[in-house]
Amino acid sequence: MRSLFLCRATLVLLLSVTLAVAAANSSRRWFKRAYSDASQSFINDTLLQCQDYALVMKAFVRPYGSDAAITTFSWHPGPSTAACPDLNASFSPTIWGRGTLLPPLNATIMPSTATVKWNSVLGFWNPNMNLSEPTAKLTPYEAAELWPQIVALAQQHGDENTIIVSPAMNPCSGDSCYPDVETGEPVAWLNYTLSNCSAMNPGEPDKCRMDAIAVNHYGNCTASDLESFINSFSNFHKPIWVTEFACHWWPQQNDTDTIAYLKETLPMLENHPAVQRYFYFVGRAPGFNTTQLFQGTGNNVSLTAVGELYFGYPANFSEN
């Protein structure tokens, strides 16, 4: 009888904790502004990622109230590290490509140590780009075949508030479009993927669910160019996640160029009615020293000049 009572008490406690976590997640106010911290992906340093997050919480998030929350990701499938429960709660897993859904990477999609529900999940990365790296490189038919697996993962590891974000579309032209210049054009690629998925799953629209559209953009260093690309997806009538943006790729720009670009771009992104999240590239990554958001390690972690502008600019909350 005593063991039965203890089992029931344990179940009640677990249920209470689960409900409390769910309530806390649903009551959070999510910033439009988000960030990607590549320290885990590029230099395999999850502790540094935790330190960056702690700085963002102190310098940016907490002044807006205890219910304020910021979305993060680092191109990895599972929560970044069990050492940072707060970071895990804000982390958006990335199902990079076909390989992420296969062994051994599928085992990392939701580590057994994770104790939080997904607030969101990001789909395939630049699949319409005809590049070997760093893209998922999928035809719309292939992506449509795989997409129900992402929806199933979101249902398994998330809840009714989990946002399922589309494959991240990147501008392309000529030979850079995959599988060809017509089909690989980003709006066309996404339309073909959705129509293929619907045809493969008749009467089951939930298997093709995309709650938001992801776009990546490295343009000519003008807010108008980025805004035009965002607006090109208006016919989908879904919120937009700008999952990567910057005014450079190669060669690097300097801080002056980047700050000038952000001063023009941040007001547009904060006030654009379709933008639900946006992520500046990049928090940390070798080769991007002049445009990183963070610098230093341990007790010396701080914001760069770019980071001070990015996190210092007045912020708005999205509707969810």
N, C-alpha and C positions, 0 to 999 in steps of 0.2 A: 504494500500500500504506500509506504514511504517513497519507494522508487517511482511509483506511478505519479505520486504528487510532485516529485522533483521533475519528472519528465514534462508534466503539464505546466509547471512553473517555468521551466526552460523554454517551452514553446510559446508561452505568453510573453516572456521577456524578448524572445527573438522577434515575435510579431510586433511588439511595441517598438523595438529598435527599427525594424523595417518600415513601419508606418511613419515613424519620426523622420527617418532619412528621406522617404518619399515626400513627406510634407515639406521638409526643408528644401528639397530640390525644386518642388513646384512653386514655392513661395519666393525663390530667388529672382532678382531683377538682373537680367543679362545685358551687359554693355553691347552696343554695336561693335565697339573696338575690341579686337582680340589680338593675339600674337602667336607666332610660331617660334619655338626655341629649338634649334637644330643641334644643341649640344649632345643630346642622346644619339641622334642619328649619325652625326659626323665625327664626334670625338668620344662617344660612348661614356659620357659623364653625367649620370643621372643626379648625382649630388649637386653638381653645378646647376642643373635644371631646377632643382629644389630651391637653391639659393636665389636664382633669378626670380622664381615665382614669389618667394618671400619678400623680395624687394618690390615687386609689382604690387603685391597686396598692401604693403606698408605705404608706398609712395603714391599709388593711384587708386586702388580699389576701396580700401577701408574708409577714406575720407567721404565716400558717397553713402556710407551706411553698412550695417552688418549684413544686409540682405543682398548687397551688390555682388555680382559675379562676372568673371571674365573667362572666355573660352580660350583654350590653348590646344596646340597639337604639335607633333614632331615627326610626322610621316611614319609612325609606328602603329601597329594594330592594337596593342593592349595599353592599359593605363601605364603611365611612364614609370612609376616606381612605387612600391608599397611603402617606402619611407616617407612619402608625402601624401597623406590622405586628402588634404585640401586640394592639392594639385590633381589628384586622381578624379575628384568630384567635378573638376572643370575640364578635364581632358577629353578631347574628341578623337577616338581611334580612327586610323586611316586604313582602309582596305585597298592598299596601293594598286594591286593588279591580280591577275589570275593566280600567281604564286602565293599570295597571301592566304588564299582559301585552301591551299594544299599543304600536306606535311612537308617540312616540320613547322612552317610559319603559322599554320592554323592553330597550333597549340598555344601560341602567344596572343591570340585574339582577345582572350579574357583569362588572365592568369588566375590560378586557384586562390591566390592571396588577395584578389580584388574584393572589396566590400561595398562597392558603389555601383549604381546603375549608370549606363551611358546617358549623358545628356544629349548627345548627338553622335553621328557617325559619318565619316567622309568616304565617298566612293572612289572609283578608280582615278588615277592621276595622269592627266594629259593624254588620255588614250587616243585622241585624234591627231597626235603628233607623230610624224614618221622619223622618230629618233630611237636609237637603241637604249640610250640613257638620257635623262632619268624619266622615262614615261612608261605607262602601262601598255600602250600600243595594242589596242583591241579594235576590231571592226565592230560596227553597231550590232551585228548579228551575234558576235561572240559576247559582247557586253550584255545583250538582252538575255542570252542563255544563263549568264552568271548572276544577274541582278537579283533574282528571287532569293539567292543564298544570303545576300547582304540584308535584305528585308527580314529574313528569318533570324539572322544574328541580332538585328536591332530589336526584334520582338523578344528574343531570348534573354538578352543582356540589358535591355532598357525597359521602358514603360510607355504609357500612352503619350507622355510628353517628349519622348526621344525624337529628335529631328534627324530624318534620313536625308542626307545631302547627295545630290547627283554626282556623277563623274565630273571632274574638274576640266572645264573646256578652256583651251588655249587658242589664241589667234594663230592662223597658219596661212600659208600661201604656196602655190606650186607644189614642188616635191616634198615640202615639209608637212603636207596634209596626209593623214592616213585614214583609210586605205588608198584614197585618191583625192584629187583636188576638189571634186564635187561632193563626195560623201564625207570627206574629212573636214569640210568647213564646219566650224563649231556648232552653229545653230542647226545645220542640216544633220550632223552626226547625232546630236541629241534627239532630234525628231525621229530619225530612223531607228535609234535605240528604243525609244518609247513605243513606236508603232510595232517594231518586231516583238518586243516584250508582250504587248497586248495580244498580238496574234498567237504567240506561244502559250498564253495563259488566258484563253477565252473565259469570260465570266468571273475572273479572279483578279480584279484591278489592284487589290492590295499587294499582290506579288510584284507589281511594277511601281510601287509607291516611291515617289521622290517628293519630299516636302519642301525642298529648296534647291536652287541651281547654283553650282559652284563654278567660278571662273578664275583663271589665272591670267595675269596681264603684266607684260613688260613692254611698255610702249615708248613713245617719243618724249617722255618726261612732261606731259601736260595732263591736267585733270580732265580736259575735254576729251582726250583720246580714250582714257579709261571710262569716262561716263558714257561715251558713245558705245563702247563694247558692252557695258552693263545694259544699256537700253536696247541693244540688239536682241536680248532675250525676253523682251516684254511680252511676247505672244504666249509664253508659257504661264503667265499669270501666277508666278511663284516668287517668294523672297529670294534675294541674291546673296550668296556668300562669296566675297572676294577673297579666296583662300591664299592667294599670293599676289602681291603687287609691289612694284618698285620702278624707278625710272632707269634702271640699268640691267644689264645681264653681263655681258662682256663688251667692252672693257668696263672696269669699275668706274663709278662716279665718285667724286669726293663729297665730304660732308656738306659743303656749301651748295652743291647741286641738289643733294638729297633733301636738305632742309628747305630749300626753295620749292622743290616739288611737293613736299608734304604740306607746306603752308598753303599751297594752292589746292591740294587734293583732300586734306582732312575735312574742310568745311563741306565739300561736295559729298563725301561719303557719309558724314554725320547727318546731313540733311536730305539725302536721297531717299525717297519714300520706299523704294524697292530693296534697299540694302539692309539686310538683317545682321550680318557679321562682316568684318573685314580684318585681314591679317597682313601686316607689313612683313616683307621678306628682307631681313631675317633677324632673329634674336641673336644667335651666335652661329658662325660657321667659318671655318678656315677659308681664306680667299675673299672674304667680304668685310675686311677690317674697317673700311671707311664707312660702312653703312649698317653696322650692327647696332642693336639696341642696348646691349649689355657689355660690360668690360670688367676685368679683374676676377679674383676668385676669393672664396672664403669670406672673411670679414671685410674684404676690400671690393666685393661686388658692388658695382654702381652703374648708373645709366650713362651712356654716351651722350654727346650733344644731340644726336638724332633721337635717342631714347627719351631724353628730357623733353624734347618737343612732342614726340609721339604720345607719351603718357601725360604730358602737362596740358595738352589742348583740352578744352571743355568737352565733356562726353555726354552722349545721349544713351538711353536704354532702348532696346528693341522691344517689340510687343511680346516676344517670347524667346 
